[in-house]
Amino acid sequence: MPKLQKINVNFPIAEASFDSGNPELNDFFYNDAIDYLKESYDQIYFIKENNNSIIIIGYIAISCGVVEFSEEMAIKKKLQSIPGLLVGRLAVDRKFHRQGFGLDLIKKAVNVAKKISIDVGCRFLIVDAKTNLKSINFYLKYKFKFTKPILGEKILEELKNGAKPKKRTIKMFFDLHQIMK
Ligand SMILES: CC(C)(COP(=O)(O)OP(=O)(O)OC[C@H]1O[C@@H](n2cnc3c(N)ncnc32)[C@H](O)[C@@H]1OP(=O)(O)O)[C@@H](O)C(=O)NCCC(=O)NCCS
């Protein structure tokens, strides 16, 4: 498998080739990624092809975050605001879709979350999933759940019927206790 690496502020991003098919995620990669790093807003990991060119297969941007649950969803009803690792952005170049690279990026986030949870409270991976079938099916496949299940199911139904949901994103989470206990 191609190696996962971390972007640093000297990374020659303009020379890289990347197109996820999502303009917003491409734009972030080319225009904002380095600035976000400089500001310590996130860390960005990428997978590149195993040769000398900078063909980016995919990237993930992660930072600290918190997820808000409704009272019914709150775990053991103790805390509604629970800390986790935020998957701010995740995208795979469209030439490489459906080959498991998205999963490799999620695994990286899981490993980071497991590592930091030794020193700092960190229970979930958190993501604002884009409300399209690709993105929601992707996170569901890898055992993410909706923080608002009724709303999530409604959006999923709309998408399956070919409708465009009003909300652009929906919050989903992956419980690290599924794999840590
Ligand atoms: C969503 C995305 C990251 C998935 O990356 P990937 O490398 O293809 O993911 P994987 O190969 O690990 O997983 C594939 C799974 O994702 C889902 N999926 C991917 N493309 C899909 C599509 N066109 N329609 C429906 N489900 C899709 C399926 O569950 C699929 O599993 P399957 O192939 O067994 O049906 C990629 O499609 C992408 O970059 N899209 C544009 C950016 C984006 O939407 N990012 C998510 C932002 S929140």
The ligand as a Gaussian input file, in Angstrom:
#p B3LYP/6-31G(d) Opt

LIG

0 1
 C      -16.327000       9.615000       0.012000
 C      -14.928000       9.223000      -0.462000
 C      -13.901000       9.834000       0.476000
 C      -14.811000       7.694000      -0.417000
 O      -13.467000       7.326000      -0.739000
 P      -13.109000       5.872000      -1.304000
 O      -11.635000       5.753000      -1.339000
 O      -13.870000       5.611000      -2.537000
 O      -13.674000       4.965000      -0.126000
 P      -13.488000       3.396000       0.131000
 O      -13.005000       2.713000      -1.119000
 O      -12.698000       3.205000       1.377000
 O      -14.981000       2.990000       0.469000
 C      -15.907000       2.872000      -0.555000
 C      -17.308000       2.919000       0.038000
 O      -17.790000       4.284000       0.079000
 C      -19.149000       4.319000      -0.395000
 N      -19.176000       4.909000      -1.731000
 C      -18.130000       5.373000      -2.421000
 N      -18.518000       5.860000      -3.628000
 C      -19.855000       5.699000      -3.674000
 C      -20.849000       6.010000      -4.644000
 N      -20.525000       6.584000      -5.825000
 N      -22.143000       5.714000      -4.363000
 C      -22.475000       5.136000      -3.213000
 N      -21.583000       4.815000      -2.245000
 C      -20.276000       5.092000      -2.473000
 C      -19.586000       2.868000      -0.482000
 O      -20.034000       2.461000       0.800000
 C      -18.275000       2.173000      -0.840000
 O      -18.268000       0.808000      -0.538000
 P      -18.514000      -0.229000      -1.750000
 O      -17.544000       0.143000      -2.826000
 O      -18.241000      -1.561000      -1.103000
 O      -19.949000      -0.023000      -2.153000
 C      -14.672000       9.655000      -1.935000
 O      -15.762000       9.236000      -2.730000
 C      -14.493000      11.160000      -2.095000
 O      -13.398000      11.679000      -1.924000
 N      -15.572000      11.867000      -2.468000
 C      -15.511000      13.311000      -2.686000
 C      -15.261000      14.050000      -1.388000
 C      -16.214000      13.680000      -0.288000
 O      -17.428000      13.590000      -0.466000
 N      -15.625000      13.468000       0.912000
 C      -16.360000      13.185000       2.126000
 C      -16.523000      14.515000       2.771000
 S      -17.417000      14.469000       4.221000

